């Protein structure tokens, strides 16, 4: 039997749902999948460092979810919607005495996503199998075509009926997040706007003073 692949993905890129799907688990409607049990039939177990370890440091086969700059606002929203408790914890470790610490923490994540050297913007090893973040958001025809090919390359037995059901469940479960992303009227959207200005000025040189300056001057 061929070796099971490892999935690498950045937080907010639907990796936990993808693992459910690649292992042919029964998917159910849930806003977040990162804490749901997975029966690992066809992939390696989810790595705790899936967002940190680099392709060149693990053996193939590797499946990797990549993204473009056009995707980062939604990825940032996905992460902070689904790990609300982690936001409070991380914010206390970032700028603990700042009233805007949660806003700045979310903005830092987007700046990291925008970094041109972020490993999830590209494939490093030529034999790494790519899943593009935007496939999840396309219509059914694209979903079936792209993901069916992934299953075939990985030699995972798949039927269109299963992929169709995954499509329906995914879009139903993410509806509230996608709606909020369109409405753009909450703290996560504010963090996305702040990060766009901050990254243009300072890249990844994170400073509480710089964040305060932009927040106060730009009226973000």
HUTA-V869429 format. One line per field, one symbol per residue. phi: phi as a letter, one per 30 degrees, with the letter a starting at -180 (. if undefined). psi: psi as a letter, one per 30 degrees, with the letter a starting at -180 (. if undefined). burial: # if it has 9 or more other C-alpha atoms within 8 Angstrom, else .. A space follows every 10 residues. Layout:
phi = ???
psi = ???
burial = ???
This chain:
phi = .ddddcccad ejciddddde ddchdddbda dbcdcddbcd cbbddedece ccdcedcbdd dbcbccbced cddddddeed dcbedddddd dddcbeccdc eddddddddd edddedcedd dacccdcddc cdededcdde ddedddddde ddddhcdbbd ddddddedde dddceddddd dddhbbdddd dddddddddd dbhccdbddd ddddeddcid
psi = klkklkkklk kgggeeeeee efghljklkk ekffgkkkjj eflllkkfgf feklefglkl kkkkjlllff feeeeeeeef efheeeeeee effdifgkfg eeeeeeeeee eeefkfgkfg flkekfgkkk kkefefflle eeeeeeeeee eeefhkkkke eeeeeeeeee eefgeeeeee eeehhaeeee eeeeeeeeee egbgikkeee eeeeeeefh.
burial = ....###### ###.#.#.## ###.#..... .......... .###.....# #.#.#..... #######... ###.###### ......##.# ##..#..... ########## #####..#.# #.#....### ###.#..#.. .###.###.# ##...#.#.. ..##.##.## ..##..#..# #......### #########. ..##.#...# #..##.....
